[in-house]
Each structure stands twice: as C-alpha cells, then as structure tokens.
Amino acid sequence: MNRIEASSPKVNSPAQVLVASLIGTTIEFFDFYIYANAAVLVFPRLFFPSTNPAAATLASLATFGIAFVARPIGSALFGHFGDRIGRKATLVIALLTMGLSTVGIGLLPTYHSIGLIAPLLLSLCRFGQGIGLGGEWGGAVLLAIENAPPNKRAWYGMFPQLGAPVGLFLSGCVFYLLTRGLSDQQFFAWGWRLPFLASSLLVFLGLYVRLAIHETPAFRKILEKGSQVKLPLIAVIRGHFKALVAGTLLCLATFVLFYLITVFALSWGTSPQGLGYPKSQFLLMQIFDVGFFALFIPISALLAERGRRSTMMWITGAIFLFGLVMAPIFSAGPGGALGMMALGQLLMGMTYGPLGTIVSELFPTSVRYSGSSLAFNFAGIFGASLAPYIATWLAKNYGLQYVGYYLCGATVLTMIGLLMIRETKDDDLHA
C-alpha cells in the first residue's frame, strides 16, 4: 500500500491536512484530559481506600503519571513503524490504541467491587493511554509540517497543537455539565463514566478523517528511494543524541507549566487543605481560561515563522517571571485564581504553538517520527508525569511559592536546550 502511495501523484489538500492533524490530537488530548479531571475529582474516592483522602489523592495523581512513563515506549513503538511504513497507517493505530484504553476506563469496576485489582486495572488502562498518545503527537505534527509550504511550517505545525486546548475545553465542559447536572450520588455512581464511553464516538470520527489522507511528500521520497532506516530508535540515539537531549530540554518548561495550571491548580484549588473552591466553580474558571491557550497558539506560530529559536527564548523568559508571581496571584481570591490561570494559559499558548515544529525540525525525515516523539515524551516523564504530585508536596510542606520556584527551575533547563540548537526555519525537510 505504501509503495503504491509513494509512486502516486496524489497529494493532500491543505484542508485535509489541517483537519486530520487537528481532529486526531483533539480526540487524543480529550481522552488524556478527562483522565486528568477524573484523577482529581473521581478516582481518589472510587478506586482507592477512603480511610485517608489525602493519601488517596496522591495515589490517584501517581496513576496519572503512569501515562508519561508509557509515552516514550509508545514513541519508540509507533515511531519505528512511522519511520518504516509511513505516517498514515501508524497514526490510525495510535488513535485506536488511545480510544480503546479510554473506553476501558469507563467500564472498570471500582475499589468497592473488586478491591486492589481496581487501581491495578486503572493503571493498566492509563498505561495504554500513554502508549497511544506517545505515537499520536509526533505523527500528527509530521502530517502537518511535511505537507506544509517551506515558509508556513510553523503555521501548519500549530494545528495539531490546537488539539490540546480544544480537547481540554471539551473535557472541562463535560465534567462541568456532569457536576452541575447530576447529584453527587448519580455522578459517582455512573455519571463519571460517560466521558470515557463517549470517546468511542470521537474515535470513529477521527478514523474516518485519518483514513482519507495520503502519505506525506517527505516520507514518499524515502519510500521511493527505499532508504528507510532499519532501527530508527538506534539511529536516533547513535546519530542524533544531541538533538534528542536538546529537544527534551526545550519541552520541559511547557510540560511543567501546563500541568501546574490544570491538574495541580484543580486539585489545590478545590481541596479543603488548599483554597477550597467548589468543584463546579473552579472547573468553570478553567473552561474560561483555556480560551487564552487556544488564542495565543496561532499568534506564537506567526511569530515563529520569523525565527523559532528566538521566539521560544523570550517566551521561556516570560514563563520564568510568571513562576515568581504565580503563588501570590493564585492566593488572591477568585479573581486571582482566575487571573493566574488565564496568564498561565496565555503563556502556554505562546510556548506550545511553535513547539511541535521546532522539535520536529531537529531530525531528518528518516528518523523524524521517532526522534521528535521521543524528545517530546521524554520531556513528559521529567516535566509532567510527577508535576502535580511534586507541586502538591511542595505546597503542603513549604508553601505555594515553592511551586512557582519549581516552574522557574524548569525554564532554566529549557533555556539550556534552546542554547544547544541552531535556527531551523530555513531547513529543507524534503532533502
């Protein structure tokens, strides 16, 4: 099938490329974020012993981190096939993996029904989510930038990035409506399962769109020449290790920022030992603030067309300053919490818009799927997997200001990663 496509003159229209890259990441991130919301609002109560609520919350947040350990495994697995057989087929399988894992969570029995097997099964499904997302992100970005005109790669590359705020918005809306429309008894009895089960409909929609696209021009050249790398993972480690390290570092601040202003903020903002807001009120604030995330992704992509590296450097500096003022703003009443998350989401949009493009441009076509996916998802381990857990521990033991200092430390590492690379906006991805 791939050899036929490689010799075919068929090309994807811009609309096909942008819709296919956006819809897949929207579905994947919707699935990922409904778990994040449930890890705070549902799982501590239903999947862990209720004798110690604080310990149950920490245990639930730990299962949240399992997906980030799985993501590099998904990157290596799907990256291998993405660099060997093509972007299209690999993206379809990644979407199915994520969808089946998410629906599985919605069908799980709880701790009260089967005891300790419940959190084990929950962890297994979460691992499957991580495997799927580990293969999805890199392929979706490549689908966009490998079909893009040379002077519009950052613009095309921001469309799969838009899937993150759209997925976050949809997941927040679903949980807000459920918490408002159902009694606590209904919500915890069956209501929380609905978002996970509804994911099956979204997956079918995504598959319909993905199956209609053609292979990217850059990878078709690899197929025509028969120059696929036999072991892309080994090739990345041996031949592009510096790019792998740099790509991982330059993603760190983005991951830490995002999971502090979403998962940690929701946990700390609604817990009695934290700020104590009602869950529905805080979810509504987060739904409002995610608009800033979506709005500033295209703005940063346009800026990045003038220079990826310089744009990311000044944005990273702005995130460092945000880390210094995050705690006092967050603690200054409902207006402060709303403002803190709005500013954080604005900065998140600025750093996330060019991120997929700049990381992908660090690697040649033959190993680009593996290299970019591994860099992004290694950063997920170090920058996101335990971020809510670490932030909660710091806030409880040292105060909320140390959560901001934690973010500042991540920006320093990201700046080091940016100093390790050169400007890539004029590189030829088809060479």
C-alpha positions in Angstrom: 0.0 0.0 0.0 2.7 2.5 0.9 4.7 1.8 -2.3 1.6 2.5 -4.3 1.1 5.7 -2.5 4.8 6.6 -2.8 4.6 6.5 -6.7 1.2 8.2 -6.8 0.9 11.9 -7.6 -2.0 12.2 -5.2 -1.5 14.9 -2.6 -3.4 16.1 0.4 -5.3 19.4 0.2 -4.4 22.0 2.9 -7.9 21.4 4.4 -7.4 17.6 4.6 -4.0 18.1 6.3 -5.1 20.6 8.9 -8.4 18.9 9.8 -6.8 15.4 10.0 -3.9 16.7 12.2 -6.3 18.8 14.4 -9.0 16.2 14.9 -6.7 13.4 15.9 -4.9 15.4 18.6 -8.2 16.8 19.8 -9.5 13.3 20.4 -6.3 12.1 22.0 -6.0 15.1 24.3 -9.7 15.0 25.2 -9.1 11.4 26.3 -6.0 12.3 28.2 -7.6 15.3 30.0 -10.8 13.5 31.1 -8.4 11.2 33.0 -6.7 14.2 34.5 -10.0 15.6 35.7 -11.2 12.3 37.0 -7.8 11.7 38.8 -8.7 14.7 40.9 -12.5 14.5 41.2 -13.4 10.8 40.9 -10.6 8.2 41.3 -9.4 9.1 44.8 -12.9 8.3 46.1 -13.8 5.3 43.9 -10.5 3.5 43.1 -8.5 3.8 46.4 -9.2 3.2 50.1 -11.2 6.0 51.6 -9.5 5.9 55.0 -7.1 8.7 54.1 -8.4 11.1 51.5 -5.1 13.0 51.1 -3.2 9.7 50.5 -5.9 8.6 48.0 -5.5 11.9 46.1 -1.7 11.4 45.9 -2.1 7.8 44.8 -4.5 8.9 42.1 -2.1 11.6 40.9 0.6 8.9 40.8 -1.5 6.8 38.4 -1.9 10.0 36.3 1.9 10.0 35.9 2.0 6.4 34.6 1.0 7.6 31.1 4.1 9.7 30.9 6.3 6.7 31.6 4.4 4.9 28.8 4.6 7.7 26.3 8.3 7.2 25.3 7.5 3.5 24.9 4.7 4.5 22.5 7.1 6.9 20.8 9.6 4.1 20.2 7.0 1.6 19.1 4.9 3.9 16.8 8.0 5.9 15.8 9.6 2.7 14.5 6.6 2.0 12.2 6.1 5.6 11.4 9.6 5.8 10.0 9.4 2.4 8.4 6.0 2.0 6.8 4.6 5.6 6.9 2.8 8.3 8.9 -0.8 7.5 7.9 -1.1 3.8 9.0 0.8 4.5 12.2 -1.5 7.4 13.2 -4.6 5.2 12.7 -3.2 2.5 15.0 -2.2 5.1 17.6 -5.7 6.6 17.6 -7.3 3.2 18.1 -4.9 2.4 21.0 -5.8 5.5 22.8 -9.5 5.1 22.2 -9.7 1.5 23.4 -7.8 2.3 26.6 -10.1 5.3 27.3 -13.3 3.3 26.8 -11.8 0.6 29.0 -11.5 3.0 31.9 -15.2 3.8 31.6 -16.1 0.1 32.0 -13.9 -0.6 35.1 -15.3 -1.9 38.4 -14.4 0.2 41.4 -12.3 -0.5 44.5 -15.5 -1.2 46.5 -16.3 -4.0 44.0 -13.0 -5.8 43.4 -10.6 -4.2 45.9 -6.9 -3.6 44.9 -7.5 -5.1 41.4 -9.4 -1.9 40.6 -6.4 0.5 40.8 -4.2 -2.0 39.0 -6.7 -2.2 36.1 -6.9 1.6 36.1 -3.2 1.9 35.9 -3.1 -0.6 33.0 -5.6 1.4 31.0 -3.7 4.6 31.8 -0.6 2.9 30.5 -2.4 2.2 27.3 -3.5 5.8 27.0 0.2 6.8 27.3 1.2 4.3 24.6 -1.4 5.8 22.2 -0.6 9.4 22.9 3.2 8.6 22.6 2.6 7.6 19.0 -0.1 10.2 18.1 1.6 13.6 18.8 4.7 13.2 16.6 2.8 11.7 13.7 0.2 14.4 13.8 2.8 17.2 13.8 4.7 15.5 10.9 1.4 15.1 8.9 1.1 18.9 9.2 4.7 20.2 8.6 5.7 17.6 6.0 2.8 18.8 3.9 3.4 22.5 4.5 5.0 25.1 2.2 8.5 25.9 3.4 7.5 29.4 4.7 4.4 28.1 6.5 5.7 25.2 8.5 5.2 26.8 11.9 1.7 27.8 10.9 0.7 24.3 9.7 2.5 22.8 12.7 0.3 24.7 15.2 -2.9 23.0 14.0 -2.2 19.7 15.8 -1.1 21.8 18.8 -4.6 23.4 18.8 -5.9 19.9 19.7 -4.6 20.4 23.2 -6.8 23.4 24.2 -9.8 22.1 22.2 -9.5 18.8 24.0 -9.0 20.5 27.3 -12.0 22.7 26.7 -14.3 19.8 25.8 -13.2 17.7 28.8 -13.7 20.6 31.1 -17.2 21.3 29.7 -18.2 17.7 30.0 -17.1 17.5 33.7 -18.7 20.8 34.5 -22.0 19.8 33.0 -21.9 16.5 34.8 -21.1 18.0 38.2 -23.8 20.6 37.7 -26.5 18.4 36.2 -26.2 15.3 38.4 -26.4 14.8 42.1 -23.2 13.6 43.8 -24.7 10.2 44.1 -25.5 10.0 40.4 -22.1 11.4 39.4 -20.1 8.9 41.4 -22.4 6.0 40.6 -22.4 6.3 36.8 -22.1 9.9 35.5 -18.3 10.0 35.6 -18.2 7.0 33.1 -20.0 8.9 30.3 -17.0 10.9 29.0 -14.8 7.8 28.8 -17.5 5.8 27.0 -18.4 8.7 24.7 -14.8 8.7 23.4 -15.7 5.8 21.2 -17.8 8.1 19.0 -15.0 10.6 18.7 -12.5 7.8 17.7 -14.8 6.7 14.9 -14.9 10.3 13.6 -11.1 10.6 13.8 -10.6 7.3 11.9 -12.9 8.4 9.1 -10.9 11.5 8.6 -7.5 9.9 9.0 -8.2 7.0 6.5 -8.9 9.6 3.8 -5.5 11.2 3.8 -2.4 10.3 1.7 1.2 9.8 2.8 3.3 12.9 3.3 5.5 14.1 0.4 8.7 13.9 2.5 8.1 10.3 3.5 7.1 9.3 0.0 10.6 10.3 -1.1 12.0 8.0 1.5 9.8 5.2 0.2 10.7 5.9 -3.5 14.4 5.6 -2.6 13.9 2.6 -0.3 16.0 4.4 2.2 14.1 3.7 5.4 16.2 3.2 8.5 16.0 -0.4 9.8 16.1 0.6 13.5 15.0 4.3 13.9 15.4 4.3 17.7 19.0 3.1 17.5 19.7 5.6 14.7 18.3 8.5 16.8 20.5 7.5 19.8 23.6 7.0 17.8 23.4 9.7 15.2 21.2 12.4 16.8 21.7 12.2 20.5 22.4 15.9 21.0 19.2 16.8 19.1 17.3 14.3 21.3 18.7 15.8 24.5 18.1 19.4 23.3 14.5 18.6 22.2 13.7 17.0 25.5 15.1 20.0 27.5 13.3 22.6 25.4 9.9 20.9 26.1 10.3 20.8 29.9 9.0 24.2 30.9 6.0 23.7 28.6 5.0 20.5 30.4 5.6 21.8 33.9 3.6 25.0 33.2 0.7 23.2 31.7 0.2 20.6 34.4 0.6 23.2 37.2 -2.2 25.4 35.8 -4.5 22.5 35.1 -4.2 19.4 37.2 -2.4 20.9 40.2 -4.5 24.0 40.2 -7.7 22.0 40.1 -6.5 19.8 42.9 -5.2 22.6 45.1 -8.0 25.0 44.3 -10.8 22.5 45.2 -9.2 20.7 48.2 -10.1 21.7 51.8 -6.4 21.9 52.7 -5.9 24.2 49.6 -8.1 27.0 48.5 -11.4 25.2 49.0 -13.4 26.4 45.9 -16.5 24.4 44.8 -15.6 22.0 42.0 -18.1 23.3 39.6 -16.9 26.9 40.1 -13.3 26.1 39.6 -14.0 24.0 36.5 -15.9 26.9 35.0 -12.9 29.2 35.7 -10.6 26.7 33.9 -13.0 26.4 31.0 -13.0 30.2 30.6 -9.2 30.4 30.8 -8.5 27.7 28.2 -9.6 30.2 25.6 -6.3 32.1 26.2 -4.4 28.9 25.5 -6.1 28.4 22.1 -6.0 32.1 21.1 -2.2 32.5 21.6 -1.2 29.3 19.7 -1.7 30.9 16.3 -0.1 34.1 17.4 3.0 32.4 18.5 3.1 30.3 15.3 3.1 33.5 13.2 6.0 34.9 15.3 7.9 31.7 15.0 7.9 32.0 11.2 10.4 34.8 11.7 12.6 32.6 13.9 11.8 29.5 16.1 14.7 29.7 18.5 14.5 33.5 19.3 10.7 33.3 19.8 11.0 30.4 22.2 13.8 32.1 24.2 11.8 35.2 25.1 8.7 33.1 25.8 10.7 30.9 28.2 12.0 34.0 29.9 8.4 35.2 30.4 7.4 31.8 31.9 10.3 32.2 34.4 8.9 35.6 35.5 5.4 34.0 35.8 6.8 31.4 38.2 7.9 34.2 40.6 4.5 35.7 40.8 2.3 32.6 40.4 1.7 31.9 44.1 0.6 35.4 45.3 -1.8 35.8 42.4 -3.3 32.3 42.8 -4.0 33.0 46.5 -5.6 36.4 46.0 -9.2 35.3 45.9 -11.4 34.0 43.0 -10.2 36.9 40.8 -6.6 36.0 41.5 -7.1 32.3 40.7 -8.9 33.2 37.5 -6.1 35.6 36.6 -3.3 33.2 37.4 -4.7 30.5 35.2 -5.5 33.0 32.4 -1.9 34.3 32.4 -0.6 30.7 32.6 -2.8 29.6 29.7 -1.7 32.6 27.6 2.0 31.7 28.2 1.1 28.1 27.5 -0.3 29.0 24.1 2.8 31.0 23.3 5.2 28.2 24.1 3.1 25.4 22.7 2.4 26.9 19.3 5.9 26.6 17.8 6.9 23.6 19.9 6.0 20.8 17.6 7.6 22.5 14.6 10.9 23.3 16.3 11.3 19.8 17.8 10.4 18.1 14.5 12.9 20.2 12.5 15.8 18.9 14.7 15.6 15.5 13.0 16.0 14.3 9.3 13.0 12.7 7.6 14.2 9.1 8.0 14.0 9.3 11.8 11.8 12.3 12.3 8.8 10.4 13.7 10.9 8.6 16.3 13.2 11.5 17.2 10.6 14.1 17.7 8.2 11.8 19.5 10.9 10.6 21.9 12.1 14.1 22.7 8.6 15.3 23.4 7.6 12.3 25.5 10.9 12.1 27.5 10.1 15.6 28.5 6.7 14.3 29.6 8.4 12.0 32.0 10.7 14.6 33.5 8.4 17.6 33.2 4.9 16.4 33.6 4.5 12.9 35.0 5.0 13.9 38.6 4.5 17.6 38.3 1.1 17.6 40.1 2.5 15.2 42.7 5.6 17.3 43.3 3.7 20.6 43.3 1.2 19.2 45.8 4.0 18.0 48.1 5.8 21.4 47.8 2.7 23.4 48.6 1.8 21.3 51.6 5.3 21.2 53.1 6.9 24.5 52.0 4.2 26.8 50.8 2.7 27.7 47.4 5.6 29.9 46.4 7.8 26.9 46.0 5.5 25.6 43.3 6.4 28.7 41.4 10.2 28.2 42.0 9.7 24.7 40.7 8.5 26.2 37.4 11.4 28.6 37.3 13.8 25.7 37.6 12.2 24.0 34.6 12.6 27.2 32.5 16.3 27.3 33.2 16.6 23.7 31.7 14.5 24.7 28.7 16.8 27.7 28.1 19.8 25.4 28.1 18.1 23.2 25.5 17.5 26.3 23.3 21.1 27.3 23.6 22.1 23.8 22.3 20.3 24.2 18.9 20.6 26.4 15.9 17.8 28.2 14.0 15.9 25.7 11.8 13.3 27.8 10.0 15.2 27.7 6.6 16.0 24.0 6.7 14.6 21.8 3.8 12.6 19.0 5.3 12.4 17.1 2.0 16.2 16.9 1.5 
